[in-house]
Every structure is written in structure tokens, then in C-alpha cells.
Amino acid sequence: MPTNRASYQAGSTLAKAPGSFRVFLDSFRRSLLAEIKSPRTIKTCMEALGLFGDFLAAQGMPAQHPA
């Protein structure tokens, strides 16, 4: 598992299936862009959430939202 701060940008190991954590990240990033947040704020949020996603994967936690 990648553990560096740029792991999200380098490509997370999470699935792209509908309802997945990755889909949430993409949606959240679009909402930050729509709110005209600074590029550094968006980068920081994506890095932090990417690390959180890596943690979930490393712990065997589900990345899918229950249907």
C-alpha cells in the first residue's frame, strides 16, 4: 500500500465501482471546485482523504457504500 502523502494523486487502489470511496472523492472534489476553493485547499483535502482511503484499504475496511 502506498503511504506517501501523494498516494491519492498517484492513483489509489480503491475500486471505481458506483458507490465506492473513489466516486465520493471525485464528487467531493467537484463540489470544492464549484465553491471556488483555492487549489491548495483542494489538494490538501484530496491528499488527506486519499490517505484515509489507503488506511481503510490497509485495515480491510469496505470502500463501498452499502446499497
WOSUL-V389951 format. One record per backbone hydrogen bond with DSSP energy under -0.5 kcal/mol. CO is the residue of the C=O (numbers start at 1). NH is the residue of the N-H. If there is no record, write none. Layout:
co = [CO CO]
nh = [NH NH]
This chain:
co = [4 6 7 8 8 15 17 19 20 21 22 23 24 25 26 27 28 29 30 31 32 33 38 39 40 41 42 43 44 45 46 47 48 49 50 51 52 53 54 55 56 57 63]
nh = [7 10 11 11 12 22 20 65 24 25 26 27 28 29 30 31 32 33 34 35 37 36 42 43 44 45 46 47 48 49 50 51 52 53 54 55 56 57 58 59 61 60 21]
